[in-house]
Amino acid sequence: MDYKEMCKSIIKNVGGEENIRSVVHCATRLRFVLKDESKADDKAIQEIPGILSLVKKAGQYQLVIGNNVGEVYSELATMLKIEEEKDTKDERKIFDRIIGSITGSISPVIPLLAGAGMGRVLLLILTLTGVLTEESQTYIFLDMIFDTAFYFMPAYVGFSAARIFGANQYLGAFIGLITVHPVWTDLVAAENPFEFLGINVDLVSYSSTLIPAILSVWIMSYIEKGVKKITPEMIRVFAEPLLVMLLTAPLTFIVIGPIGDLISQGVGNFSMFLFNHGGFIAIPILAAIYPWLVSIGIHKALSPISIALVAEQGFDPIIRVVALCSNISQAAASLAVSLKTKNRKLKSLAMSSSMTAFLGGITEPAMYGVNLKLKKPMYASMIGGAVAGLFAGLFRLKAFIYVTPGILSLPMWISNNENFVVLAIVTMIIATIATFVATWVIGFDDSVFEEGEPKEEFSTEHTTQQLLKSPINGEVKELNSVADQTFSSEIMGKGIAIIPNEGNVVSPGKGEVTATFKTGHAIGLSLENDVELLIHVGIDTVSLNGEYFNTLVKKGDKVVEGSQLISFDLEAVKAKGYDPTVMVIITNSNDFLDVLPATNEPTVNNVSDLLLIV
């Protein structure tokens, strides 16, 4: 491939060198920040040989290239006269920065809230069936466990927000915890006027809140930077945190917390006003456009609203309802494609993607791998989502837990006093039928998948079956189930995913290292059996900038089966809130008849057969 010509085309079609504010790369993508995205020619970009896909997300213009992204970036850096080691500054627009900060602070907490929420539902079922009573010690103990996730939410959010804002995470957690300290909660409950140094302090309850913690830690990050500059080295170990506490804590209670509480109340009140006076109109409209919000990542901006509504009102009658209509519509559109198409590759991909969306509400494989590629099924899902949203809005459907809506999460529609499970099921049926019919009637052009079909004249060069070993120990999962559309849609190539139980990646065969990355989270190999392999550790772990990762080889090194490639601190990566799933991708999958799992075992180690290549 002529990287020079490729880079010339890229520069030209992103609006020229003068339109490029910054560019970096991860394991598979060039990530541009453009001054004006409207100057970029999306269609021309996607037609450049070597570019697999275009993703526009959170202020970045991302070109998915694959295993050779390092070579492309090196040529690009030469043309643009930029240093490859250059540290990148956050040049996103203010809206993208705000949304990124909020979602980045909340995303690591969501699994905790979802798990505890389902635990509450379990308690509810046990009480409704008479297995437990609310007075029993077992109930009280379990209720305490699950309530902890919500009550101390400011601490979890403060901890993750500190990472986003570049502050000490333990000080971030501290700021969240002081707002739910028993002394403060007692003062709030007593409702007696309270002053600090003669200044009135509003008695606000901060348990189960989000916005006050995020705002407080944001301000704390600036205070901490200022304190670092003035604190002498010899007393920094205690003076720095002491000064941060003394400055941030009073500000939190006197100014920042009350402002954050007002913002939270305003968002909640507006959401309830919308639900009470126009839900039957707003919900179908939101359900229709929700897939497009997901496709560009903006839907995450709605998560704080949903979490706040569940925490403060006890239910979410809008965001989770919209997500239900959209998720099931995406699943139904993919199902219709699977049953209608005669393309074997598309049929298999669409069916598996559909089941993932129906059961778990994970729509990325269906959306990116099927519906968006074919376009018309995406429009059909909008129709189905709107029809289901109209029904759900008219009958005032409510969710009582923040979790991704799907068949497996039906308990999210039950509370102590209300049960909307039947209504939720009817909504799902309506979304399925309306979308399925719309997809079938509108039709689609599946010729985009023809190149992936095996041809009769296919070269016999790779017809011998080959077995590829696992590069890491862990639990096997299907590639289309991972939470990254670039991998789950198989646009990078076929493969498999592994949830690791250790932090040691080894070579699955004999070959040469073709790509390494400064962030240490991925590696490319060219094996002697003509397999081009990408091993990618974690989802979005490029954001760690190499922290906790150590690449043990360099580009051009020869390796054999079992050679150590990457070591990483698995527990630290998970503690930072990142999904550590390892993707093993055959990037030249089209050179073979098929790439299939080689084991039915739930777990593998580095001597296990992982993939069968034929």
N, C-alpha and C positions, 0 to 999 in steps of 0.2 A: 504493500500500500504506500502511495506517495503522500507522506504526512505533510510535506510542504504545501502541496496543492490543496490538501484537505483543510489545513489551517488558514490558507488564503481565503477559501470559500467561507469558512466559519467567521473569520473577522469581517469579511464583506457583508455577510447576511445577518450578523448581530447588530449591524448599524455602523460598522467601521471602528477603527481603533479609538477614535474620539468618543465613542459611545460606551466604551468599556471602562467601568470604574475599578473593578478588580476581578480576578479570576484565580481560582484554586482548583485542586482536583482531589477526589477521594479514590477509592479502589476501582470505581467503574465510571465515574462521571466527571465532566468538566463543570464547575459551578461558577457561573458568571454573575456579577452584580452589574447591571446595565444602568446607565443614566436615564434612558428612556426606552422601555421595552417595546413601545409602539413602533420604534424604528427597526426592530428586528423582523425579518421575513421568516415566520414560522414554517411555512410550506417549503421554502427553499432550504432551510436548515435541515428539515426531516428528509430531504431528498439527497443530501450530501452522502456519498458512499462512506460507510464506516460509522455513521451515526445511527444508533438503534432506535432511539426515542428522544422526545423532548418533554421535559417536565418543568413547569413553572410553579414554584412553590416558595412561600414565605419570602418574597422579594428576590429569589434567586432564579436565574435562567439556566437550567441544568440540561446538559447534553449527555445522554447515556451512550457510552462508547464501548466499554467492556475492558477486557484484560490489558489492552495496549494503550490505555489512557495515559500512562506515564510517558510513553514515547510521543504521543500527540501533544501533551502538555509541554514537554521539553522543547519541541519545535515551536509551539505557540509562544512560550516564554522568550525564546530567542527573537522571534519576530516582533514581539511587543516590548522587548528590552526590559523585562521584569526579572527580578531575582526569584529563583524558585524557593528560596528560604524565607522570602518576605512574609512577615506576620500580617495577617489580614485583619483589617479594621471592620467593625460592623457598620456597613454602609447602607443597610436596609432603610426603607422609608419608615417614618415614625409609626405608622399604623402596623406595619409588619413587625417592627421591633416590640411594640406593645403586645401584640398578639403572641409573638414568639416567647416573650417573657412570661406571660400569663400561662400559656399552655405548657411551657417548659417547666414551670413551677408546679403545675397541677398533675401533669401526666404521670410522674412516678407514683403519685398517691392514689391514682384511680383504681389499680388492682386491689389495694388495701380496702378502699371504700366499697368496691364491688363484692369482695369476699365477705366483709363484715355485714353488708346489706343482705346478702343471701343467708348469712347466719341468722339475722333477725327474722327473715321469712321462715327459716327452719323452726325457730322458737315459736313463731305464730302458728305454724302447722301443728306443732306438738301440743300447744294449748288448745287449739280448736278441736283436735281429736281426743282431748282429755288425757293425753300421756303425761303432761305436766300442768301444774297450776302456777299462776303468777306469784303465789305466796311461797312456793317450794324453794328450798335452798339451791337446788340444781338450776332452776330457772333464773334465780337472782344471780348466781355465779356466771352462767352463760351470758346473761344480759349484760353483765359488767364487762365481759370479754369483748363482745361485739360493739358495745357502746363506746369503748375506748377509742376505736378507729375514728369515730365522729367527734367525740368530745374534745380530743386533743388534736384535731385537724390543724389548728394554727401552728403547732410544733412541726408536723410533717411538712406542711407547706413552707414554713420558714426555713427548714433544712434544705429542701430542694431549691427554693428561691435563691438562697445564698450561693448555690452553685451557678445558677444562671447569671447572677449579678457579680460574680467573682469575689464573693465575701467568704469569711470563715463560716462553714456550714454549722458548726456547733453553736456559734453565736447566733446564727439564724434560727436554730431550734430554740435557743434560750429566749429570744425575743417572742417567739410564738408561745412558749410555755408560761412566761410571766403573765400573759393575758388570761390564762386559765388557772392561775395559782389559787389554792383554796382561800387564801386571805382576800384576794380580789373578788372572787365569786361570793364570799360572805358579805363583803361591802356592798356589792350590787344587790344582793338579796335583801339587805337591811334597808336600802333606799334612803339612808341618811346622807345629807350633803357632805362632800369630802373635798379637802384642799391639800395641795402640795406646794410648800413655800408661799402660801397665800393665794395660789392660783386655783380656781375651781376646776375640778376634774369630773368630766361626765361619767356617770355610772353606766357603762355599756357592757353587756354580756358578749364575750368574744368566743365562747365555745362554739364549735362547728362552723366557724367563719373562715373565709378565704382572703378576701380583698384586704382587710386590715393587715394581715400578716405579710402579704406580698408588698404592700406599700411601705410598711415599716422596715422590712429587710432591704428594700431598694434604697431608702434613705440611709439605712445603716451602712450599706456598701460604700457610700460616699464619705460618711463619718469615719469609717475604718481606714479608708485610703488617706484621709487627712491626718488621722492619729498616727499612722505609720511614719509620716514625714516628720513629725515633731517629737516622737518618742525616742529617747536615747537607747542605744543598743543594749547597754548593761541592765536596764530595768524593763525591757520590752516584754519579756515573758509574762509579767503580771500587769504592767502599767497599760499596755495596749488594750487587752480585754476589759480592764477596769474602766478606762476612759470611754470605750465604746458603750459599755453598759450604762454608765452614768449619764451619757449624752442621749443615747437612743431610747432607753426605757421611759424617762419622763416625757420625751417627745411623742412616744407611742401612745401613752395614756392621755396626754393633754391635747394633742393636735392630730396626729396621723390616724390613730385608731378611730376616733369619732368621725373623721372625714371618710375613712374606708367604710365604716358602718352605714353612713348616709348613702354612699354609692351603692352598697349592697341592698339597702332597703329600697332605693330608687329603682334599681334593676328588677328586684322582686315585685315591687308594686306595679311597675309598667307591664311586666310579664303577666301578672294576674289580671290587670285591666284588659290587656289584649285577649286573654282567655275568656274573661267574663263577658266582654262586649263584642268580640269579633273573632273568637276562636274558630268558628265554622268557616271563616274566610281565610284567616291567617294560616291555619294549619295546612290546608291543601296547597296553598301557594308555597309555603316553606317546604312541604314534602316534594313538590315538583322541582324546586331548584336545589334541594339538598344534595343530590348526586354531584352537581357541579361544584358546590361548596366543598364536598369531600375531595373531588378531583384536584382542587388547588390548595387543599389543606386548611381552608378558612373555617370549616365546620368545627375545628377544635376551639375556635373562639366562643362557641356556644356552650362548651362543657362547663365553664365556671357558673353560667346561669343555671344550668340543669342541677349541678351539685348544690348550689346555694338554695334553689327552690326546694329540693329534697330535704336539706338540712334545716331550713327555716320554716317552710310551709308544711313540710311533711309529705309533699308530693310534687311531681313535675307534670303538668298537664299539656306541655307544649313540646319541648325539645326531644324528650325520649319518645313521645308519640310520633313526632315527625321522623325520627330515626327509624322507628318500627316500620312505618309506611315505606320509607325509602329502601331500607335493607331488604324487605321482603320483595319489593318491586324489582330490585337488582337481581335477586335470586330467581324470580319468575322469568325475567327476560332471558337470563342465561339458560334456564331450563328449556324455554321455547326454542332457543337457538339450537340446543343440543338435540332436541327431538326433530327439528325441521331440516337441519343441515345434513348433507351427504358426505361432507368432509370429515374423514375419520379423526384427524388430529383435533379439529375444532369440536367435534362431538364429544370427545373424551374430556377436553379441557373445560368446555362449557358445563358438562354434567357435574364434574368434581367441584368446579367453582360455585355452581348453584347450590350443591349440598352444604358447602362450607358457609354460604350466606344464609341459607334457610336455618341451619342448626345453630350456628354460633353468632350470626350477625356480622361475620367478617366478609365485607363486600369487595375488598380490593382485587382479589383474583377475578371475580366476575366483572367488575367495572373496567379494570385496566386490561385484563387479558381477553375479554370478549366484547362487552357492550360498547365501550369507547372505541375500540378498533373498528367495529362494524357500524357505529354511529346510530343507525335507526333503532336498534334495541334500547339505546340510551333514551331516545325520545319516547319510546313505548313505556319505559320505566317511569318517566315523568308523568305520563298519563295515568298509569296505575297508581303511582304514589299520590297524585292529586285526588283521584276517586276515593281511595282508602282514607286519605286525610279529611275529606269532606264528611265521610261517615263518622270517623273518630271525633272530629270537632263537634258535630251535631249531637253525639251521644256523650260528649265530655269525658273521654277516656283519660285516665290518670296513671302515672307510674309512681311507685313508692320507693324505688331503689335506683341508684345510678349504676347502670350496667348496660352493656351493649344488647339491644333487643334482638331476640331470635327465639326459636322454639325452645331451646334449652334454658332460656332465662324467663320463662312464663311466670314464675313466682314473683317477678318484679311488679306485677299488677295487682298484688294483694296487700291489704293492710289490716289492722285490727278491726276497723269499722267498715271497710269497703272491699268489694271483690270485683275486679274488672277483667278477670281472666277470660271469661266467655266473650266479653266485648273485644278483648285483644285478639282472640282466636278468629272471631268474625272479621275483624279488620285485616288480619293476615290473609284470610281466605279471599276477601274482596280485592286486596292488593295483588294476590296471585292470579286470580281469574282475569281481572281487568288488564294487567300487564301482559299475561300470556296471550290473550286474545289480540291485544294491540300489536304485540310483536309478530304474531302469526299473520295478521292482516297487512301490516305495513311491510313486512318482509325485510330482507337484508341481502347484501352482496358479500358472500364469503370467499370471494376470489383472493382476498388479501392473505388467506391461509394456504393457498395452493402451493406456494413454494416449499412449504413444510411437508408436503405429502411425498412419500417414497415413490420414485419413478421406476418404471420397468427397466430403463436403461441405466439404473444406478450402478456406479462403479463397484466392482467386486473387491476393490482394494481393502475395504474394512469389513468384509463379511464374516471374518473369524470372530467368534465370541471372546470377549476379554472381561476379566474380573478386576475391579478396582477395590483396594483395601480402604478401610476407614482411616482418616487422618487424626481422629480424636476419639476418646471414650465418651459415651453418652447415650441419650435416648433418641431413637430415630423418629422423624416426623416427615410428612410429605412437604415438598417444596412449596406447593400452592397454598399451604396453611400459614406460611410465615408472614409477618406483618410489614412487609415491604413489597410494594407492587412491582418493582423492577425485577426482583427475584421470583416472586410468587407467580407472575404472569409468564415466566420462562422466556422473557425477551432476551435475557443474557445467555440462555441455554438451559438444557435439562439438567437435573441433578437431584439432590436430596438435602435435607437439613438434619442437624443433630443438636439436641440440647445438651451441652457439655457438662460433665461432672468433674472436670479437671481443666487446668489451663495450659495444656501442652499439645501443640499441633505438630504432627510428623508427616513426612512425605509418604504417600500411599504407593509410590513406585519409583523406578529409576528414571532419571531425567535431568533437566536443567532448570534453574530458577530464571524465569523470564521477566518477572516484575516484583518489586518490593515497594513499600510505601513508608514514608517518614512517620506516619501515624502508627505503623506496626500492626494494623488490624486486618491486613489481607496480604495475600501472596499469590503470584501466578507461576505455574509450572508448565513445562513442555515435557511430556513423558515419552519414553522410547517407543511406546505403542501408538504414537501419533495422537495421543489425547492432550488437548490443551485444557488446563485445569485452573480454576480460580477457587481459592479457599478464602472465604470472607467471614471473619469473626465478629458476630454481633450486628445489631441493627442500629444505624446512626452512630456507631462507636467512633467514626471519624471525628466527631465533635470532641472526643477526649484528647485529641491532639497528641496521641502517643502515650499518654499517661496510662500506666499499668500494662503496657505492651512492650515486648522486646523481640525484635526480629533477629534470629540467630544465623541467618545466611545473607548473602548479598547477590545482586543480580549477576548471572553468569556462572554461579557456583553449580557444580555437579552434585546431585543428591542420589541416594539409593533408598529403597524401601526402609522406613523407620528413621531416616535422618531427621533430626529435630529442626523445625522451621521457625516456629513462633512460640514464645512462652508469654502467658498473661495471667494477671491476678483475677481469677474468676469471681471471687467474692467481692472484691473492690469494684469491679465493673457492675455487678448486680446491685451493690450498695449505692452506686451513683444513679441507679434507676434505669440502666440500659438492659435491653434484652440481649443475652449473650449467645443466642442461637447461631451456630456455625453453618453457613451455606457452602455446599460442595457442588460446584457448577462445571459441567463440561461445556466450555464456551464454543467449541466447534461441533456441537451436537449434530448439525446438519450434514457433517461428513460421515455420519453413521446411520444405519437403518433405524436404530432405537437405543435409548438409554433407559434402563429399567432397574428397580431396586433388586438387589441380589440376596436379600435376607427377609425373612418374615419375623425375625426376633425383634422384640421391642427395644433392645439395647445392643450396642456394638462396642468393640474396643479396637485398638489399632492393628490387630491381626485378623479382624473380621472382614469378610467380603461385604462390600457396601453397594457397589453398582455393577450391573451387567451391561456391557457395551457390545452391541451386535451390528 
